Amino acid sequence: MDSTHTLPQLDDAELRVLGSMMEKSRTTPDYYPMTVNSLVAACNQKTSRKPVVSYDDETVVNALNTLKRRGLISTATGGTDRVVKYKHNFAIVFPVIPSEVAIICLLILRGPQTPGELNTNSGRLYEFESIEDVQEVLDKLSSGDMPYVKQLPRRPGQKEVRYVHLLGGTDWSDESLPTESSPKSSSELEARLTKVETELAELKEAFDKLMKELS
């Protein structure tokens, strides 16, 4: 993990923009590199984000400008501001491989997580074979002359340790962590929400059909 670069300390907006680029480069490659509009939407997603934010164009553009000055992003196409697209250079600036980028990305976008949560949430970013593989990457990222992540102290009642990234932003101190993690993973809850929304749409369609027949 040695590098001639030092690890940057980014603010929350810079981290959200960078993390969103890392994510979308893997999950929606057809729409990557990204425009400002697509980045705003990605930053403000209500799923797979902690915390949920509501950034405007100016906030995202300011973050893009500072990230570009740091060399962490670059423009992918020329032309007017309306068609400029952006891509991240994290794996170029720092000696990290895709599995490591996936872990860093998840910690940036979702906050502190256990190895189990990382394994569950990483599917679309990188396919780990097991939690042991995740732990191996975490061990590598937390060691060396320039660690990228660190292990948080285990809190009373916690079964698993949590990890955080070391790129700045929110101070995930012991007090800011939930006492107990939810028994349901984020992906499970998202799937259940989607199912409920689908069922509601079907019920509405059936109700409208019934009312039409009655009238």
trRosetta pair geometry for C-beta under 8 A, 3 or more apart (Angstrom, degrees):
i j d omega theta_ij theta_ji phi_ij phi_ji
1 95 6.7 -178 -135 75 40 109
1 140 7.0 155 -53 166 118 79
1 141 7.5 133 -100 -123 142 36
1 143 6.9 148 12 91 140 65
1 144 3.3 117 53 97 119 173
1 145 6.7 -173 93 41 91 69
1 146 5.7 -146 138 61 104 79
1 147 7.2 49 131 -91 159 39
1 148 7.4 -134 -152 -19 134 98
2 95 7.5 16 68 31 48 144
2 144 6.6 -136 -52 -174 58 116
2 145 5.4 47 -103 33 75 127
2 146 7.0 114 -121 13 33 105
3 94 5.7 -35 -101 -133 164 68
3 95 5.6 -166 -81 3 105 101
3 146 5.8 -67 35 40 99 152
5 93 5.9 43 -42 167 172 90
5 94 6.3 -101 65 -85 135 76
5 146 8.0 101 87 -161 68 172
6 146 7.1 -155 -135 -123 48 130
7 94 7.9 46 -101 -99 73 137
7 146 5.7 161 -34 -175 105 108
7 148 6.8 176 -112 -106 136 63
7 166 6.0 27 140 107 157 103
7 167 6.4 -115 171 -100 106 64
8 70 5.6 38 -104 -163 153 142
8 72 6.9 -78 13 -56 156 134
8 167 6.4 24 79 -153 74 85
8 168 7.1 -65 125 -3 66 127
9 167 6.9 166 -119 175 36 43
9 168 3.6 114 -166 -71 65 130
10 14 3.9 -127 -170 94 110 125
10 15 4.9 142 105 -57 124 80
10 18 6.9 -48 -158 6 172 141
10 67 7.7 29 -124 -92 125 89
10 167 5.3 -1 23 153 105 97
10 168 4.6 161 44 63 48 125
10 169 6.0 0 90 -48 80 90
11 14 5.1 92 52 12 69 104
11 15 7.0 -134 99 -6 33 93
11 63 7.8 -122 70 -111 99 97
11 168 6.7 -52 -69 132 29 125
11 169 6.2 103 -176 -97 25 63
12 15 5.7 -58 -147 38 30 112
12 16 6.3 30 156 -21 66 106
12 53 7.9 155 144 -81 117 148
12 169 4.7 104 -85 -144 59 94
12 170 6.0 59 -92 -39 110 84
13 16 5.8 -53 -146 34 31 109
13 17 6.4 28 156 -16 64 106
13 43 8.0 20 -149 -152 67 142
13 55 6.5 125 -129 -113 99 134
13 59 5.4 -125 -135 173 139 98
13 60 7.3 -142 -175 -90 107 41
13 62 7.1 20 123 84 148 101
13 63 4.3 -135 133 -76 100 128
14 17 6.0 -57 -149 38 30 109
14 18 6.1 24 156 -14 66 111
14 63 4.6 -171 -86 -151 55 98
14 66 6.0 -72 -94 86 123 119
14 67 5.6 160 -148 -65 97 99
14 169 7.8 -141 62 -76 86 99
15 18 5.8 -58 -142 42 29 108
15 19 5.8 27 160 -18 66 112
15 108 5.2 -154 179 -159 98 103
15 167 6.2 137 -106 106 108 120
15 168 7.0 -155 -59 82 122 85
15 169 4.5 -15 -14 -70 154 140
16 19 5.9 -55 -139 41 26 110
16 20 6.1 30 158 -23 62 108
16 43 4.8 75 144 -139 117 97
16 49 7.8 43 -136 -144 105 114
16 53 6.4 -42 -116 28 164 148
16 55 7.1 168 98 -31 147 146
16 63 7.5 -45 60 -156 85 169
16 108 7.6 179 -88 155 35 99
16 109 7.4 96 -128 -109 61 68
17 20 5.9 -55 -147 34 26 112
17 21 6.7 26 154 -18 61 104
17 39 6.1 28 -138 -177 87 122
17 43 6.2 -17 -81 -84 59 122
17 60 5.9 139 -94 -145 119 76
17 63 4.3 153 -6 122 147 134
17 64 6.2 -133 180 -66 154 68
17 67 6.4 -131 96 -27 127 151
17 73 7.9 -54 132 -47 112 152
18 21 5.8 -56 -154 34 32 111
18 22 6.5 34 150 -20 65 105
18 67 6.1 179 -70 -124 101 140
18 72 6.2 -28 -111 145 124 132
18 73 7.1 -135 -103 -53 81 111
18 88 5.9 100 -150 -114 72 131
18 90 6.9 98 -173 -60 112 125
18 108 6.8 -89 90 -176 96 158
19 22 5.5 -51 -149 34 35 115
19 23 6.3 34 154 -19 67 106
19 105 5.5 135 -148 -151 77 66
19 108 3.5 -163 -88 112 127 126
19 109 4.3 174 156 -59 137 87
20 23 5.7 -55 -148 37 31 112
20 24 6.1 19 161 -11 68 111
20 34 7.8 -60 124 37 103 176
20 39 6.1 119 105 -148 140 72
20 42 3.9 118 -167 128 126 120
20 43 5.3 -74 -48 -71 154 63
20 45 8.0 155 -116 1 109 116
20 109 7.2 120 -67 -98 57 117
21 24 6.2 -60 -136 43 27 101
21 25 6.1 36 162 -30 63 106
21 32 7.7 120 -156 -136 68 114
21 34 6.3 -134 -108 18 82 132
21 39 7.3 -6 -66 -115 85 105
21 42 7.9 111 -57 109 44 156
21 73 6.8 171 -39 -107 176 116
21 86 6.8 -78 -105 115 133 99
21 87 6.7 143 -169 -152 124 37
21 88 4.1 133 116 -32 134 113
22 25 6.2 -56 -153 25 22 113
22 26 7.4 3 155 -2 56 108
22 88 5.9 -33 -64 41 68 161
22 90 6.6 -10 -86 22 111 145
22 101 6.0 -157 -154 171 116 100
22 104 7.3 -105 -160 93 166 94
22 105 3.9 -150 118 -104 134 118
22 108 7.3 89 38 49 142 142
22 125 8.0 26 141 -136 90 123
23 26 6.4 -82 -170 42 31 99
23 27 5.7 -9 161 6 75 121
23 42 7.2 169 72 -171 119 122
23 48 7.6 130 -145 139 154 137
23 105 5.6 155 -63 177 74 129
23 109 6.3 44 -51 -50 136 156
23 125 6.7 -66 -127 -91 63 112
24 27 5.8 -66 -120 53 36 92
24 28 5.0 -34 -158 48 80 97
24 31 6.8 -71 179 88 116 97
24 32 5.3 159 128 -77 94 117
24 34 6.1 60 95 -65 150 131
24 38 7.6 125 -158 147 166 115
24 42 5.7 -57 -49 -118 133 149
25 29 6.5 41 -178 -101 42 73
25 32 4.8 159 -105 -176 54 162
25 87 7.0 87 -94 -146 122 89
25 88 6.9 -103 -34 33 142 103
26 29 7.0 -3 -137 -59 12 92
26 102 7.4 51 -51 -97 171 92
26 124 6.6 128 122 137 107 76
26 125 4.9 76 102 -130 159 58
26 126 7.4 -61 -151 -47 154 69
27 124 4.7 38 -104 150 100 124
27 125 6.9 -38 -53 -76 93 65
28 31 4.6 -13 141 40 114 107
28 32 6.3 130 97 -26 73 100
29 32 5.3 -68 -140 39 39 115
31 34 6.8 47 139 -100 82 77
31 38 6.2 -168 161 -147 117 154
32 87 6.9 92 173 -106 90 94
33 76 3.7 171 2 4 162 155
33 77 7.2 -177 67 -8 136 92
33 85 3.8 116 108 142 112 114
33 86 5.6 178 -176 72 112 24
33 87 4.1 -81 -102 -57 108 92
34 38 4.5 -129 -160 87 95 119
34 39 5.0 114 133 -59 129 87
34 42 7.0 -41 -148 -3 155 144
34 85 5.9 146 65 -160 20 88
34 86 5.7 -38 65 58 78 80
34 87 7.5 131 15 -79 75 54
35 38 4.9 93 52 10 79 99
35 39 6.9 -140 94 -5 41 90
35 83 7.6 -65 -109 -144 112 28
35 84 7.4 115 -128 82 70 52
35 85 5.5 -55 -72 -101 58 77
35 86 7.8 124 -106 12 16 83
36 39 5.6 -60 -150 38 31 113
36 40 6.4 36 153 -24 67 102
36 57 6.1 54 154 -147 124 93
36 60 6.0 135 -160 108 85 126
36 61 6.1 6 -131 -76 130 88
36 64 7.3 -80 -104 -26 90 156
36 81 7.9 3 -11 167 137 89
36 84 7.7 43 -28 77 97 93
36 86 7.9 73 -68 -2 59 120
37 40 5.8 -50 -150 29 31 112
37 41 6.7 28 153 -14 62 105
37 57 7.8 -19 -86 -105 57 104
38 41 5.7 -53 -151 38 36 112
38 42 6.2 36 151 -21 67 108
39 42 5.5 -54 -143 38 33 112
39 43 6.2 35 157 -21 67 105
39 60 5.3 143 112 -171 114 137
39 64 7.5 69 122 -68 170 120
39 86 7.0 11 -59 51 141 124
40 43 5.9 -54 -147 35 28 111
40 44 6.3 6 160 -2 63 116
40 55 6.2 -140 -140 92 76 97
40 56 7.4 -6 -136 -172 125 22
40 57 5.9 -42 -79 -89 141 60
40 60 5.1 -110 -81 -22 77 158
41 44 6.2 -72 -144 48 26 99
41 45 7.2 59 153 -60 61 75
42 45 6.1 -14 -162 -29 35 110
43 53 6.3 -50 152 74 92 117
43 55 4.9 -25 117 33 139 133
43 60 6.2 -155 -3 -94 154 113
44 52 7.5 55 -164 -174 54 78
44 53 6.0 -101 -107 86 64 71
44 54 5.7 60 -128 -115 115 44
44 55 5.9 -140 -63 32 97 78
45 48 6.1 -10 118 59 137 91
45 49 5.1 145 81 -23 90 130
45 52 7.7 -112 97 -128 48 86
46 49 7.0 -102 -146 41 11 117
46 52 5.4 23 -126 -127 60 133
47 186 7.5 137 -168 169 82 108
47 190 5.2 77 -145 -112 133 124
48 109 6.2 3 149 142 85 128
48 110 6.6 -68 -172 -76 57 103
48 121 7.4 143 -127 -159 93 114
48 186 6.7 119 -91 144 55 140
48 190 7.7 12 -44 -72 81 151
49 52 5.4 98 97 -94 115 59
49 53 7.2 -106 159 10 136 80
49 109 5.8 -76 -109 180 60 87
49 110 7.1 -118 -122 -88 17 58
50 109 7.4 90 31 142 68 51
50 110 5.1 56 21 -157 109 44
50 111 4.3 -67 95 -3 123 118
51 111 7.9 58 -39 -48 55 128
55 59 4.2 -124 -160 83 97 135
55 60 5.5 106 137 -50 130 89
56 59 5.3 102 53 6 65 101
56 60 7.4 -136 100 0 36 91
57 60 5.9 -65 -153 42 33 107
57 61 6.0 30 155 -19 71 111
58 61 5.7 -55 -141 39 29 110
58 62 6.2 32 158 -20 65 106
59 62 6.0 -56 -149 35 26 111
59 63 6.5 25 153 -17 62 108
60 63 5.7 -56 -150 37 32 112
60 64 6.3 37 151 -23 66 105
61 64 5.5 -50 -147 34 33 115
61 65 6.5 36 153 -23 64 102
62 65 5.7 -52 -151 31 32 113
62 66 6.7 22 156 -11 64 104
63 66 6.1 -59 -148 40 32 103
63 67 6.1 31 155 -18 67 111
64 67 5.8 -59 -143 41 28 111
64 68 6.1 31 156 -24 65 107
64 73 6.5 -79 -150 79 70 151
64 86 6.0 -101 -140 -94 120 163
65 68 5.8 -55 -148 33 27 112
65 69 6.6 27 153 -18 62 104
66 69 5.6 -50 -149 34 36 112
66 70 6.5 33 152 -16 64 106
67 70 5.6 -58 -151 40 33 111
67 72 4.6 -82 -171 68 85 110
67 73 4.5 42 126 10 115 113
68 71 7.6 48 -180 -71 33 22
68 72 7.6 -97 -75 53 23 67
68 73 5.3 -61 -80 74 66 90
68 74 6.7 111 -130 -97 87 40
68 75 7.6 20 -119 -34 131 82
68 86 8.0 -95 -74 -132 107 118
71 74 8.0 3 -157 -61 49 93
71 89 6.4 -80 154 78 68 140
71 93 5.7 129 118 -96 107 128
72 88 6.4 -23 156 -153 77 82
72 89 5.8 -170 -170 55 28 89
72 90 6.0 26 -157 -77 89 71
72 93 6.2 -58 -102 -3 60 156
73 86 5.3 15 173 -177 126 109
73 87 6.6 164 -155 85 79 35
73 88 5.2 -49 -99 -107 80 51
73 89 6.1 180 -97 4 21 90
74 86 7.2 163 84 -149 30 68
74 87 6.2 -20 62 62 76 83
74 89 5.7 62 -9 -43 101 123
75 78 7.2 88 129 -84 128 48
75 84 5.3 -50 -143 -164 120 103
75 85 6.9 113 -162 71 68 45
75 86 6.0 -50 -106 -96 51 64
76 85 4.5 -43 52 90 110 98
76 86 6.5 179 -5 -103 95 10
76 87 4.9 79 -61 -12 117 110
77 83 6.2 -75 108 138 127 92
77 84 6.3 -168 76 -131 80 40
77 85 5.0 49 20 26 104 98
78 84 7.4 -12 -149 -102 19 81
79 82 7.8 -69 126 62 109 72
79 83 4.4 -15 95 71 137 121
79 84 6.5 -163 69 -63 81 66
80 83 5.8 74 60 20 75 93
80 84 7.3 -119 102 -27 36 89
81 84 5.7 -42 -144 8 36 119
88 91 7.9 79 115 7 97 79
89 92 4.3 -56 -173 44 85 119
89 93 5.4 84 122 -25 96 99
90 93 6.1 -59 -142 40 28 104
90 94 6.0 -25 174 32 66 107
90 96 7.0 -25 136 48 93 129
90 101 6.5 130 96 -124 123 106
90 104 7.6 -161 158 100 148 146
91 94 6.8 -65 -117 66 27 75
91 96 5.4 -102 -116 72 75 87
91 97 7.5 84 -142 -106 117 17
91 98 7.6 8 -107 -74 151 52
91 101 5.5 -36 -69 -74 113 134
94 148 7.8 103 166 -88 152 126
96 100 4.2 -126 -165 94 100 128
96 101 5.4 128 126 -58 121 78
96 104 7.1 -9 -169 -7 162 142
96 148 7.3 51 -87 -58 132 162
97 100 5.3 87 54 14 64 105
97 101 7.1 -123 105 -9 29 93
98 101 5.5 -54 -141 35 33 113
98 102 6.4 39 159 -25 66 102
98 126 5.7 154 141 -99 97 125
99 102 5.7 -49 -154 28 31 116
99 103 6.9 29 151 -16 62 103
99 126 5.1 157 -109 171 58 157
99 128 7.1 101 -141 -86 109 89
99 133 7.8 -92 -158 157 141 104
99 137 5.3 -127 136 -102 110 141
100 103 5.8 -52 -152 35 36 110
100 104 6.4 33 152 -15 67 107
100 137 5.8 -165 -89 -164 67 109
100 140 7.1 -86 -96 94 117 120
100 141 5.8 156 -143 -78 102 112
100 148 7.4 86 178 54 110 158
101 104 5.8 -57 -146 41 31 110
101 105 6.0 38 154 -25 66 109
101 125 7.9 -144 105 174 83 115
101 126 7.9 129 70 -42 81 135
102 105 5.7 -55 -146 35 27 115
102 106 6.5 26 157 -18 63 106
102 122 5.3 71 158 -149 125 107
102 125 3.9 141 -133 131 103 120
102 126 3.7 -100 -48 5 163 124
103 106 5.9 -55 -150 35 30 109
103 107 6.5 24 155 -14 64 108
103 118 6.1 25 -126 -162 83 135
103 122 7.4 -14 -79 -102 59 130
103 134 7.2 144 -96 -153 117 81
103 137 5.4 173 -32 126 150 129
103 138 6.6 -159 -162 -77 152 71
103 141 6.3 -142 96 -25 140 161
103 149 7.1 -68 136 -38 116 151
104 107 5.9 -61 -150 40 30 109
104 108 6.3 33 152 -22 66 107
104 141 7.1 -168 -64 -142 92 146
104 148 5.9 -52 -95 155 117 132
104 149 7.1 -140 -96 -54 73 108
104 165 5.7 86 -147 -109 72 127
104 167 7.7 79 -167 -25 107 132
105 108 5.7 -57 -150 34 29 112
105 109 6.3 8 162 -4 66 113
105 125 6.2 -172 74 -139 139 151
106 109 6.2 -66 -140 46 27 98
106 110 5.5 -22 178 24 68 119
106 113 6.4 -49 137 23 111 154
106 118 5.7 129 102 -129 155 82
106 121 5.6 124 -139 104 129 122
106 122 6.2 -62 -56 -86 146 81
106 125 6.9 -142 -53 24 100 161
107 110 6.9 -66 -112 56 19 81
107 111 7.2 -38 -165 144 52 8
107 112 7.2 26 -143 -100 87 31
107 113 6.4 -128 -96 21 71 104
107 118 7.8 -9 -57 -100 84 114
107 149 6.3 175 -41 -111 175 118
107 163 6.5 -70 -103 110 131 92
107 164 6.1 143 -170 -151 120 36
107 165 4.2 139 113 -34 128 100
108 165 5.7 -3 -65 12 70 157
108 167 6.8 -9 -97 50 104 138
108 169 7.8 114 -142 6 74 161
110 113 5.9 35 103 -52 119 125
110 117 7.8 -158 128 147 144 122
110 121 6.6 -13 -29 168 168 167
110 186 7.2 -112 -136 -22 131 164
111 164 7.5 -29 -177 -115 55 91
111 170 7.4 -33 -111 74 98 140
111 172 6.4 147 -161 -99 92 133
112 152 6.0 5 -141 -15 139 145
112 162 4.1 53 165 157 110 130
112 163 6.6 168 -149 74 73 31
112 164 4.8 -40 -92 -74 87 90
112 172 5.2 150 -39 178 115 151
112 177 6.0 -36 56 -109 150 110
113 117 4.0 -127 -167 89 103 126
113 118 5.1 127 116 -55 128 82
113 121 7.1 -81 -147 26 158 140
113 162 6.0 153 78 -147 10 90
113 163 6.5 -30 66 52 63 80
114 117 4.7 97 50 6 76 100
114 118 7.0 -139 93 -3 41 87
114 160 3.9 55 -142 117 137 134
114 161 6.7 131 -123 78 82 38
114 162 5.4 -64 -70 -93 62 66
114 163 7.6 118 -114 6 23 81
114 181 6.9 -80 -11 -38 123 168
115 118 5.6 -56 -147 38 32 113
115 119 6.3 36 154 -23 66 105
115 131 5.2 90 136 -168 111 96
115 134 4.8 142 -162 106 90 121
115 135 5.0 5 -127 -72 150 82
115 138 6.3 -96 -94 -12 99 151
115 160 6.7 -129 31 -171 82 129
115 161 7.9 41 -11 67 94 79
115 163 7.5 69 -60 -6 66 121
116 119 5.6 -53 -149 33 31 113
116 120 6.4 29 153 -17 64 106
116 131 5.8 -12 -90 -115 61 131
116 160 6.0 -108 9 -94 114 171
117 120 5.7 -55 -148 38 33 111
117 121 5.9 13 161 -6 68 116
117 181 7.3 -113 -62 -168 133 150
117 185 6.5 171 -124 -129 73 98
117 186 7.7 66 -158 2 101 102
118 121 6.1 -65 -135 47 26 99
118 122 5.8 34 165 -40 64 115
118 134 5.1 146 96 -162 117 136
118 138 7.6 137 48 -63 167 119
118 163 7.6 -3 -44 45 139 121
119 122 6.2 -52 -138 20 21 116
119 128 5.6 -98 -128 72 79 136
119 130 7.3 -22 -134 163 138 29
119 131 4.8 -68 -50 -94 156 70
119 134 4.8 -104 -70 -33 90 150
120 123 7.6 -32 168 -27 34 101
120 185 4.6 -96 148 -147 157 155
120 186 7.7 137 114 39 120 79
120 187 5.9 -153 155 19 100 125
121 185 7.1 -156 -58 -179 84 116
121 186 6.2 32 -94 52 114 118
121 187 6.2 -176 -100 -35 63 112
122 125 5.2 -82 -163 55 66 105
122 126 5.4 -41 168 59 110 78
122 127 7.7 164 118 -92 99 23
122 128 5.8 44 87 -3 143 110
122 134 7.3 -179 -4 -101 153 116
123 127 6.8 33 -143 -97 52 68
123 187 7.5 68 14 -105 128 159
128 131 7.7 81 127 -82 133 24
128 133 4.4 178 -167 89 98 124
128 134 5.1 34 -165 -58 166 84
128 137 7.8 -100 -108 -3 125 134
129 132 7.9 -37 87 62 94 90
129 133 4.9 107 45 -28 84 147
130 133 5.1 114 55 0 67 95
130 134 7.5 -122 107 1 47 86
131 134 5.3 -50 -155 35 43 116
131 135 6.2 46 147 -22 70 103
132 135 5.5 -51 -148 36 33 114
132 136 6.5 40 150 -25 64 101
133 136 5.6 -49 -151 29 33 116
133 137 6.8 32 151 -15 63 102
134 137 5.9 -57 -156 36 33 109
134 138 6.3 33 148 -19 67 107
135 138 5.4 -53 -146 38 35 114
135 139 6.2 40 154 -24 66 103
136 139 5.8 -50 -149 32 30 113
136 140 6.6 28 152 -17 61 105
137 140 5.7 -56 -151 37 33 111
137 141 6.1 27 154 -16 68 110
138 141 5.8 -58 -142 41 30 108
138 142 6.0 17 161 -11 66 115
138 149 6.3 -76 -147 86 74 142
138 151 7.8 80 162 -73 119 93
138 163 5.6 -122 -144 -75 123 163
139 142 6.1 -66 -143 43 24 103
139 143 6.3 12 161 -14 62 118
140 143 6.2 -71 -146 38 26 104
140 144 7.7 31 -178 -21 58 117
141 147 6.6 83 148 -162 54 73
141 148 4.5 -67 -171 56 95 106
141 149 4.6 39 123 22 117 106
142 147 5.0 27 -155 -150 36 124
142 148 7.4 -90 -73 53 42 62
142 149 5.1 -63 -75 82 84 80
142 150 5.7 120 -133 -104 105 41
142 151 6.3 30 -135 -24 159 85
142 163 7.3 -107 -67 -137 127 120
143 147 6.3 87 -2 -95 8 100
144 147 6.2 148 58 -71 80 62
147 150 6.3 78 130 -70 139 81
147 166 6.1 81 106 5 85 154
148 165 6.4 -33 157 -146 76 81
148 166 5.9 -165 -175 36 27 102
148 167 7.5 9 -161 -48 76 92
149 163 5.0 29 168 173 125 115
149 164 6.5 168 -154 87 80 34
149 165 5.3 -52 -98 -104 79 47
149 166 6.2 -161 -93 -12 22 92
150 163 6.8 170 86 -151 30 75
150 164 6.1 -17 59 60 78 81
150 166 6.0 79 -12 -64 100 111
151 161 5.3 9 -165 155 108 135
151 162 7.5 136 -157 82 60 39
151 163 5.6 -44 -99 -98 54 77
152 161 6.6 171 62 -175 70 84
152 162 4.7 -8 39 75 122 89
152 163 6.8 -165 -3 -95 84 22
152 164 6.0 70 -51 -9 106 106
152 172 7.1 -80 -88 121 135 111
152 174 7.2 154 -176 -92 111 70
152 177 6.9 126 156 -60 160 154
153 174 6.3 -20 57 -94 112 117
154 158 5.2 -153 -167 77 79 119
154 161 5.2 -75 -78 -94 92 82
155 158 4.7 84 59 -12 77 124
155 174 6.5 144 -85 -160 108 97
155 177 6.6 -168 -28 90 146 130
155 179 6.9 -129 128 -140 143 53
157 179 6.5 20 75 168 140 87
157 180 6.2 -66 134 -82 124 91
158 161 7.3 91 131 -89 127 37
158 162 7.6 -77 -167 -19 147 98
158 180 7.6 -169 -89 -110 67 53
158 181 7.6 72 -128 -8 90 99
160 181 7.9 -29 51 14 106 144
162 177 6.8 168 47 -136 158 141
164 172 4.8 -172 -108 58 149 142
170 176 7.4 -171 161 159 110 161
171 176 7.0 136 101 -5 68 151
172 176 5.4 -127 -145 81 47 126
172 177 6.5 64 180 -64 91 90
173 176 5.1 93 53 4 70 103
173 177 7.8 -131 97 -14 41 87
174 177 6.2 -57 -161 20 35 112
178 181 6.3 117 84 -85 123 47
178 182 8.0 4 116 -33 162 72
182 185 7.6 161 92 -82 103 19
182 189 7.6 0 132 -45 151 136
184 188 4.7 -123 -175 86 93 130
184 189 5.2 107 124 -56 124 92
184 192 7.9 -24 -177 -2 148 140
185 188 4.6 100 58 2 78 104
185 189 7.2 -150 94 -4 42 86
186 189 5.8 -59 -151 38 33 109
186 190 6.2 33 153 -20 68 107
187 190 5.6 -51 -144 36 33 113
187 191 6.3 36 154 -21 64 105
188 191 5.8 -57 -152 35 29 111
188 192 6.4 27 152 -18 65 106
189 192 5.6 -53 -148 36 33 111
189 193 6.3 36 153 -21 66 104
190 193 5.7 -52 -148 34 31 113
190 194 6.4 34 153 -20 64 104
191 194 5.7 -53 -150 35 31 112
191 195 6.5 33 151 -21 64 105
192 195 5.6 -54 -150 35 33 114
192 196 6.4 35 152 -20 66 104
193 196 5.7 -52 -149 35 32 111
193 197 6.4 33 153 -18 65 106
194 197 5.7 -55 -149 37 31 112
194 198 6.4 32 152 -20 64 106
195 198 5.7 -55 -150 35 31 112
195 199 6.3 29 154 -18 65 107
196 199 5.8 -56 -147 37 31 110
196 200 6.3 33 154 -21 65 106
197 200 5.7 -53 -148 35 30 113
197 201 6.5 32 153 -20 63 105
198 201 5.7 -56 -153 34 31 112
198 202 6.5 30 151 -18 65 105
199 202 5.6 -53 -148 36 34 112
199 203 6.3 36 152 -20 66 105
200 203 5.6 -52 -147 36 32 112
200 204 6.4 34 154 -20 64 104
201 204 5.8 -53 -149 35 31 112
201 205 6.4 32 152 -20 63 105
202 205 5.6 -53 -149 35 32 112
202 206 6.3 31 153 -18 66 106
203 206 5.7 -55 -147 38 31 110
203 207 6.2 33 153 -21 66 107
204 207 5.6 -54 -146 36 31 113
204 208 6.3 32 156 -19 65 105
205 208 5.9 -54 -148 36 29 110
205 209 6.4 30 153 -20 63 107
206 209 5.7 -55 -150 36 31 113
206 210 6.3 32 152 -21 65 106
207 210 5.6 -54 -148 35 31 112
207 211 6.3 29 155 -17 66 106
208 211 5.8 -54 -146 37 31 109
208 212 6.3 33 153 -22 64 105
209 212 5.7 -54 -151 33 30 112
209 213 6.5 29 152 -18 64 105
210 213 5.8 -55 -150 35 32 109
210 214 6.3 29 153 -18 66 108
211 214 5.7 -54 -144 38 32 111
211 215 6.3 25 157 -15 66 108
212 215 6.1 -61 -147 39 28 105
